[in-house]
Amino acid sequence: MGRPPLASLPEAVSVAVWVVVLLEMWAERHYGVRVLGAFVLPVAVMLSMSAVGRPLEGPDIDRALSGAWLWVHIGLALIGIAAFVLNFAGAVMYLLQERALKAKRPGTFYYRLPSLETLDRLTYRTLALGFPFLTTGLLLGALWARRVWGSIFAFDPLALFSFVAWAIYAATLAGRAAAGWHGRRAAYFAIIGFAALVLTLGAGFLLPGRHGS
């Protein structure tokens, strides 16, 4: 191959799944959230399935997309996305646990999930971990696009949707830091941000663009 397995969207998604698994193992051990894998695994499976049957190389990979900046750009972005998968899982668990507590009729989730404080801390830490990686990855990607294609966006839907997702996570992090967002509000924003990432992936696979699928 002579290059990292990151040159096309299906390859990058496959690598992202492995990063998600590694981060999940770390978070499960660090935070003691034993059921985290049950929420992360379905997302990892869906990511894997999205890459099945897709061509491994985009149309412009040999002519334009090469060099160390490309691999660093993709690698950093993938770490950020993997952290946001855990961020999403933590948010879903938070809302489930909060609902169980309000119902005053504890069910299966109540006894298996950790406290709301632990889950809120998990969502914050994964947000704080993923955001700088995604930010740096997108910045390097924008600089590389300007150098190779002469434009930061180059009419690429994946890049445009990526910046929408970045803006949502930036607003969430700012809200937590400056406005004291936590709990349910932060969980909802985590889910919205992840939905934007899913749309980004869909745009990369379904819409024509520079990245190819």
PyMOL commands that set and color helices and strands:
alter all, ss='L'
color gray80, all
select helices_A, chain A and resi 9-31+36-51+68-103+108-112+116-149+157-178+183-206
alter helices_A, ss='H'
color red, helices_A
deselect
rebuild
show_as cartoon
